[in-house]
Amino acid sequence: MNRNSARLPISTSWPGVVSGVVGTGLIALFVTVHWSIAILAAAIILGLSAVEGEWFLLVVIFLTPVDWLPDTGTLVRDVMTAMRILVAAGFFLGFLWRRKLAFGQLLRPNLSRWSLAFGAVVVLSATFGSGGWTHNSTRCFVVVASSIMFYFVVVSWADSKARVKKLLKVLLCSTIVVSAFGILQFVFGGYTWLWQFLYPEDLEFIGWSGRVSSFLTNPNSLAGYLNLLLPFALATFALGDGIWKRVGAVCALLGFVSLSLTQSRAGLVAFGCVLLAAIFVFVRRRRNRLLLVGGLAVLALSFYSIGSAVNPEHFGGLDVGTALGRPLLWITAWDLFAGSPFWGTGLGNFTGLYGSYVHVPWIPPDQLTVNSLYLELLSETGVVGFGVFYFLAISAIRGGYLHFRHSRCNLSRIVGFGLFGAMVTVFVHGLLDLSLEVSPQFDILLWLVFALYAADVEVLEKLERPLRYGTSTVR
């Protein structure tokens, strides 16, 4: 029986009564209180989430790369993160009302348990770490918590192959829009009015330097975001057929162009590693492999000359600030880790602390991050957080590889290779960049990728459980 049709009587009874009562009160409140607009929007989001409006959830996922930081003068400035928290709250309140929530089933995937463990580490590192609870650590906790909450929403909702396929399709189409907007920024020679509306100038505005950021706050964050989804696009192009193959091709092509326009060296190297893996996995003939590897080498060698023409200040050479600044930040991160090796300083607190250690004119205080995912985790969450996150990451990369190798269903193979490739980019890009405290879009997408894989594994197990055999295959 269709899941939505089975719940129709419930969704047309109690939500109607509740929405009527709440709506009447909000209409009266609207006349006298300015915050009534936000309250009304929150009520609508909770209601649509509680009744599991599929189109609404897919729209929220499609808007993953978009953030909005209005200058409201209030504590709640990250509108999209707040919206995802409301979606998760409404979704699980609806589940509890219908008594459909099975915590044991949600915690069955390894990624679920490791994700909760990392969320606990974020709390403990700020509580017992040397930095304590600050504005930065609180903001990071909210972003990570909302990402993990949304992970469980997707794992609960994507309970069939059809829904897993819809989720993947929405993510690929969203990436096409993100890439196209990044290319438009390059063509127009600026961030555009839309970007400046989402991120007003008084919020640490970054002047245009020829590097695109699309809907994200900075080019390096866009590079990390694209690298999480480009492996899925490559696998869809290689394994899909019909419209799927075309969507994968367009997403991979536009995504690569937009990634190149970010001019992120570490991001491009990370994508090159995934592209190399894709060549050896999907190209069967040895001669074609050699030709493609040779073409990739030529592309890599010529990229710096192209980059020098596009933006000689960034790509033509390595400036003194970059050459000396990052090592100084890395040394500071190590010193902070040595001062609190078990719990660190608290996720997000490096930005507020490094100014007391680094006193050079080209490194302004209270603005930068560690520029290394590994040292960020060590300095801000200690050995505990470092270990938990990398058990989570290794579990994901191993699971994705095995999912790709042992599944006969092309959709599952796409999901498996996509997760494997996404985590390769995180490991490589994280050597010189990436951060869990800069871009909420990157964080939520990382856990969305985890959820896509976990949901597909759960669907396969449901299909195979009656057959009682031990391989992860679908006929």
C-alpha positions in Angstrom: 0.0 0.0 0.0 1.2 3.5 -0.7 2.6 5.1 2.4 1.1 8.5 1.9 -2.4 7.1 1.1 -2.3 5.0 4.3 -1.8 8.2 6.3 -4.4 10.3 4.6 -7.1 10.1 7.3 -4.6 11.2 10.0 -3.2 14.0 7.9 -6.7 15.4 7.2 -7.9 15.2 10.8 -5.6 16.3 13.6 -3.3 18.5 11.5 -6.4 20.3 10.2 -7.7 21.0 13.7 -4.3 22.1 15.0 -3.6 24.2 12.0 -7.0 25.9 12.3 -6.4 26.8 16.0 -2.9 27.9 15.5 -3.8 29.8 12.3 -6.5 31.8 14.1 -4.1 32.8 16.9 -1.4 33.7 14.4 -3.7 35.9 12.4 -4.6 37.8 15.5 -0.9 38.0 16.5 0.0 39.2 13.0 -1.8 42.5 13.5 0.1 43.5 16.6 3.5 41.7 16.6 6.3 42.1 14.1 7.6 38.6 14.8 4.2 37.1 13.7 5.6 36.6 10.1 8.4 34.4 11.4 6.1 32.5 13.7 3.6 31.9 10.9 6.3 30.7 8.6 7.6 28.3 11.4 4.1 27.0 12.0 3.6 26.3 8.3 7.0 24.5 8.1 6.2 22.4 11.2 2.8 21.4 9.7 4.1 20.5 6.3 6.9 18.4 7.9 4.5 16.7 10.3 2.3 15.4 7.5 5.4 14.3 5.5 4.7 16.5 2.5 7.0 14.8 -0.1 7.3 17.8 -2.4 8.1 20.1 0.5 10.9 17.9 1.8 12.4 17.6 -1.7 12.2 21.4 -2.1 14.1 21.8 1.2 16.7 19.4 0.0 16.9 21.2 -3.4 17.7 24.4 -1.4 20.6 22.8 0.5 23.2 25.1 -1.2 21.3 28.3 -0.3 21.8 30.1 2.9 20.4 33.5 4.1 22.0 35.6 6.8 19.7 38.7 7.0 20.9 41.6 9.2 18.0 41.3 11.6 19.9 42.2 14.8 18.7 39.0 16.5 20.3 35.8 17.6 18.7 33.8 14.8 20.5 34.9 11.6 21.1 31.6 9.8 17.6 31.2 8.4 18.1 28.0 6.4 19.7 26.2 9.4 16.7 27.2 11.5 14.3 26.0 8.8 16.0 22.6 8.8 15.7 22.3 12.5 12.0 23.0 12.2 11.6 20.5 9.4 13.3 17.8 11.6 11.2 18.7 14.6 7.9 18.6 12.7 8.8 15.4 10.9 9.6 13.5 14.0 6.6 15.0 15.9 4.4 13.6 13.2 6.1 10.2 13.5 5.6 10.2 17.2 1.9 11.1 16.8 1.4 8.2 14.4 3.6 6.0 16.6 5.7 5.1 13.6 9.1 6.1 15.0 11.4 3.2 15.6 14.6 4.3 17.2 16.2 0.9 16.9 15.8 1.0 13.1 17.2 4.5 12.8 20.3 3.5 14.8 20.9 0.3 12.9 23.3 1.9 10.3 26.9 2.4 11.5 26.8 5.9 10.2 23.9 6.7 12.4 25.7 5.7 15.6 29.0 7.4 14.6 27.0 10.6 13.7 25.4 10.7 17.1 28.8 10.0 18.7 30.3 13.0 16.9 27.4 15.2 17.9 28.0 14.2 21.5 31.7 15.0 21.1 30.8 18.5 19.9 28.9 19.1 23.1 31.6 17.6 25.3 34.4 19.4 23.7 32.8 22.8 24.4 31.8 21.7 27.9 35.1 20.3 29.0 37.5 21.8 26.5 39.8 24.8 27.2 37.7 27.2 25.1 34.3 26.6 26.7 31.0 27.6 25.3 31.3 30.7 23.1 29.3 32.3 20.2 31.4 30.3 17.7 31.1 27.0 19.5 27.4 27.4 20.0 26.9 28.3 16.3 28.9 25.2 15.3 26.9 23.0 17.6 23.7 24.2 16.0 24.9 23.6 12.5 26.2 20.1 13.3 23.1 19.2 15.3 20.8 20.4 12.5 22.8 18.4 10.0 22.6 15.2 12.0 18.9 15.8 12.7 18.2 16.2 9.0 20.2 13.0 8.3 17.7 11.0 10.4 14.8 12.7 8.6 16.2 11.6 5.2 17.0 8.0 6.5 13.4 7.7 7.8 11.7 9.2 4.7 13.7 7.5 1.9 12.3 4.0 2.6 12.0 2.8 -1.0 14.1 2.7 -4.1 11.8 5.3 -5.7 12.5 7.8 -2.9 16.2 7.1 -3.0 16.2 7.8 -6.7 14.2 11.0 -6.2 16.6 12.2 -3.6 19.6 11.6 -5.8 17.9 13.3 -8.8 17.0 16.4 -6.7 20.6 16.7 -5.4 22.0 16.4 -9.0 19.6 19.0 -10.3 20.4 21.3 -7.4 24.1 21.0 -8.2 23.4 22.0 -11.8 21.7 25.2 -10.6 24.6 25.9 -8.2 27.2 25.4 -10.9 25.3 27.5 -13.4 25.0 30.4 -10.9 28.7 30.2 -10.2 29.5 30.4 -14.0 27.1 33.4 -14.2 29.1 35.1 -11.4 32.3 34.7 -13.5 30.5 36.0 -16.7 29.1 39.1 -14.8 32.4 39.7 -13.0 30.9 39.9 -9.5 28.9 38.1 -6.8 25.7 39.5 -8.2 22.9 41.3 -6.3 21.3 38.0 -5.3 24.5 36.9 -3.4 24.7 40.3 -1.7 21.1 40.0 -0.6 21.8 36.6 0.9 25.0 37.8 2.6 24.8 41.6 3.3 28.0 43.6 3.1 28.2 44.3 6.8 28.6 40.5 7.5 32.3 40.3 6.8 31.8 41.0 3.2 34.4 39.4 0.9 35.4 41.6 -2.0 35.3 40.1 -5.5 38.6 38.6 -6.6 37.6 36.7 -9.7 36.8 33.5 -7.8 33.2 32.3 -7.8 31.3 31.2 -4.8 27.8 30.6 -6.2 25.3 30.5 -3.4 27.9 29.8 -0.7 29.9 32.3 1.3 33.3 31.7 -0.3 35.1 29.9 -3.1 36.8 27.2 -1.0 33.4 26.2 0.5 31.9 26.0 -3.0 34.8 23.7 -4.0 34.2 21.4 -1.1 30.5 21.4 -1.7 30.8 20.5 -5.4 33.4 17.8 -4.6 30.8 16.0 -2.4 28.4 15.6 -5.4 30.6 15.4 -8.5 31.4 11.7 -7.8 27.6 11.0 -7.9 27.4 12.9 -11.2 30.3 10.9 -12.7 28.8 7.6 -11.6 25.3 8.6 -12.9 26.8 9.4 -16.3 28.8 6.1 -16.4 26.0 3.8 -15.1 22.8 5.6 -15.9 20.7 5.5 -19.1 18.4 7.9 -20.9 17.6 11.1 -19.0 19.7 9.9 -16.1 22.9 9.7 -18.2 22.2 13.2 -19.6 21.6 14.7 -16.1 24.8 13.1 -14.9 26.8 14.5 -17.8 25.4 18.0 -17.5 26.0 18.0 -13.7 29.6 16.7 -14.1 30.4 19.2 -16.9 29.0 22.3 -15.3 30.2 21.2 -11.9 33.8 20.8 -13.1 33.7 24.3 -14.8 32.3 25.9 -11.7 34.9 24.0 -9.5 37.7 25.3 -11.8 36.4 28.9 -11.5 36.7 28.6 -7.7 40.5 28.3 -8.3 40.8 26.1 -5.2 44.0 24.2 -5.7 43.2 21.6 -3.0 39.7 21.2 -4.4 40.9 20.6 -7.9 43.5 18.1 -6.7 40.8 16.3 -4.7 38.5 16.1 -7.8 41.4 14.9 -9.9 41.9 12.0 -7.5 38.2 11.0 -7.9 38.4 11.5 -11.7 41.4 9.2 -11.8 39.5 6.6 -9.7 36.5 6.9 -12.0 38.7 6.2 -15.1 40.0 3.0 -13.7 36.6 1.9 -12.4 34.3 2.7 -15.3 36.6 2.5 -18.4 37.2 -1.1 -19.3 39.7 -0.9 -22.2 43.3 -0.4 -21.2 44.0 1.8 -24.2 41.2 4.1 -23.4 42.3 4.3 -19.8 45.8 5.4 -20.8 44.4 8.0 -23.2 42.2 9.4 -20.5 44.9 9.4 -17.8 47.2 11.2 -20.3 44.5 13.7 -21.1 44.0 14.3 -17.3 47.8 14.9 -16.9 47.8 17.4 -19.8 44.8 19.1 -18.3 46.5 19.4 -14.9 49.7 20.7 -16.4 47.9 23.3 -18.5 45.6 24.5 -15.7 48.1 26.8 -14.0 48.8 28.6 -17.2 45.0 29.1 -17.7 44.7 30.1 -14.1 47.4 32.7 -14.4 45.6 34.3 -17.3 42.2 34.3 -15.5 43.5 35.5 -12.1 47.3 36.0 -11.9 47.1 37.3 -8.3 45.7 34.1 -7.0 46.8 31.4 -9.4 49.9 32.8 -11.0 52.0 32.2 -7.9 52.1 31.7 -4.1 52.0 35.0 -2.2 53.9 35.5 1.0 50.8 35.6 3.2 49.6 32.2 2.0 53.1 30.7 2.1 53.7 31.8 5.7 50.2 32.3 7.1 48.9 28.7 6.9 51.9 27.2 8.6 51.6 29.7 11.4 47.9 28.8 11.8 48.8 25.1 11.8 51.5 25.6 14.4 49.0 27.5 16.5 46.4 24.7 16.1 49.0 22.1 17.3 49.8 24.3 20.3 46.1 24.5 21.2 45.8 20.7 20.8 48.9 20.2 23.1 47.3 22.4 25.7 44.0 20.4 25.7 44.7 17.1 23.9 41.7 15.1 25.1 38.8 17.5 24.4 40.4 20.3 22.5 39.1 23.9 22.7 35.6 23.2 21.4 34.5 23.1 17.8 34.6 26.5 16.3 36.7 28.2 19.0 40.0 28.3 17.0 38.9 31.4 15.2 38.5 33.3 18.5 41.7 32.0 20.1 44.5 32.1 17.4 44.8 35.9 17.7 46.4 35.5 21.1 49.2 33.3 19.5 49.8 34.9 16.1 50.9 38.5 15.9 51.7 39.2 12.3 50.2 42.0 10.2 48.8 39.8 7.4 46.9 37.5 9.7 43.9 39.4 11.1 42.4 38.0 14.4 38.9 36.5 14.7 38.5 35.8 11.0 40.4 32.7 9.8 40.1 29.0 10.4 42.8 26.3 10.7 42.8 25.6 6.9 43.2 21.9 7.6 40.4 19.6 8.6 42.8 17.3 10.4 44.3 20.0 12.6 40.9 21.6 13.1 39.5 18.4 14.6 42.6 17.9 16.8 42.8 21.4 18.1 39.0 21.9 18.6 37.8 18.4 19.6 41.0 16.7 20.7 41.9 13.1 20.1 38.3 12.0 21.0 36.7 14.1 18.3 39.4 13.3 15.8 39.0 9.6 16.4 35.2 9.7 16.3 35.0 11.7 13.1 37.5 9.6 11.2 35.9 6.4 12.3 32.7 7.9 10.8 34.6 8.9 7.6 36.4 5.5 7.3 33.1 3.7 7.8 31.6 5.8 5.0 34.4 5.3 2.5 34.6 1.5 3.2 30.8 1.1 3.1 30.6 3.1 -0.2 33.3 1.0 -1.8 31.7 -2.3 -0.8 28.3 -1.1 -1.8 29.6 -0.2 -5.2 31.5 -3.5 -5.6 28.8 -5.9 -4.4 25.5 -4.3 -5.6 24.0 -5.4 -8.9 21.5 -2.5 -8.9 22.9 0.4 -10.9 21.3 2.9 -8.5 23.0 1.3 -5.6 26.3 1.3 -7.5 25.9 5.0 -8.2 25.3 5.7 -4.5 28.2 3.5 -3.5 30.7 5.1 -5.8 29.4 8.6 -5.0 29.9 8.1 -1.3 33.3 6.6 -1.8 34.4 9.5 -4.1 32.9 12.1 -1.9 34.9 10.9 1.1 38.1 10.7 -1.0 37.7 14.4 -1.7 37.1 15.1 2.0 40.4 13.3 2.9 42.4 15.0 0.1 40.9 18.5 0.3 41.0 18.4 4.1 44.8 18.4 4.0 45.0 22.0 3.1 41.4 23.3 3.5 37.9 22.5 4.5 36.3 23.2 7.8 33.3 22.1 9.7 32.7 25.6 11.0 32.7 27.8 7.9 29.9 26.5 5.6 26.6 25.2 6.9 25.8 24.1 3.4 28.9 21.8 3.3 28.0 20.3 6.7 24.4 19.5 5.8 25.4 18.1 2.4 28.0 15.8 4.0 25.3 14.3 6.2 22.8 14.2 3.3 25.4 12.1 1.4 25.7 9.8 4.5 21.9 9.6 4.6 21.5 8.7 0.9 23.9 5.8 1.4 22.3 4.6 4.7 18.8 4.8 3.3 19.8 2.8 0.2 21.5 0.1 2.4 18.3 -0.1 4.5 16.1 -0.5 1.4 18.3 -3.2 0.1 18.2 -5.1 3.4 14.4 -4.9 3.5 14.3 -6.3 0.0 16.8 -9.1 0.7 15.6 -10.1 4.2 13.0 -12.5 2.9 15.5 -14.2 0.7 17.9 -14.9 3.5 21.2 -14.8 1.7 24.3 -13.0 2.6 25.4 -10.9 -0.3 24.3 -7.3 -0.8 22.7 -7.7 -4.3 19.4 -7.0 -5.9 18.1 -8.9 -8.8 
